[in-house]
Amino acid sequence: MDQSTTVTCSLLAIDHTNFCYKVCSGCERTLPETDDQFSSICKFCNFNFSHSPPYKRLFRLLVSIATDKQVKTVVCFDRAARVLFGCSADEFFRFANRNPLAAVTAGQILEGEMIRITLTKPRNGNAQHLRVSSIVPLRSGFQPAIVTLREYYGQRAP
Ligand SMILES: [Zn+2]
């Protein structure tokens, strides 16, 4: 395949057990998930932690898709995942903390959606999965998962 390819596919499943990761608020380098707020001082940048939370979360989703030819698992980072979720990973993480089944339910909501995605080869040659660089939902009535979840749980924005 070329550097990138665009396919129309159906979304089969999202791995809801591990949908985001922590990065430094200053330089967006990955931080260990186990660190708490006070030990996760970034070693790479001089970000001033006194005014902002030291870290934020970004989406990283493993998504199973089915094209007319094959089923495969691809990895979907923050910008593309926001199209499906309709919010930031931090917002979704807070929502999921208050509603423990939210991540599972989000997967069920999105399951079966027809999407057009652009796949690119990972920059890291060892990476296991193709990366999704953009997602366009094709169904006319599509709404992001967080919209449906808020209706479902009867809550306003986090
Ligand atoms: Zn940093």
Residues whose N, C-alpha, C, O or C-beta is under 5 A from the ligand:
A	BS01	ZN	C24 G26 C27 E28 C42 F44 C45 F47
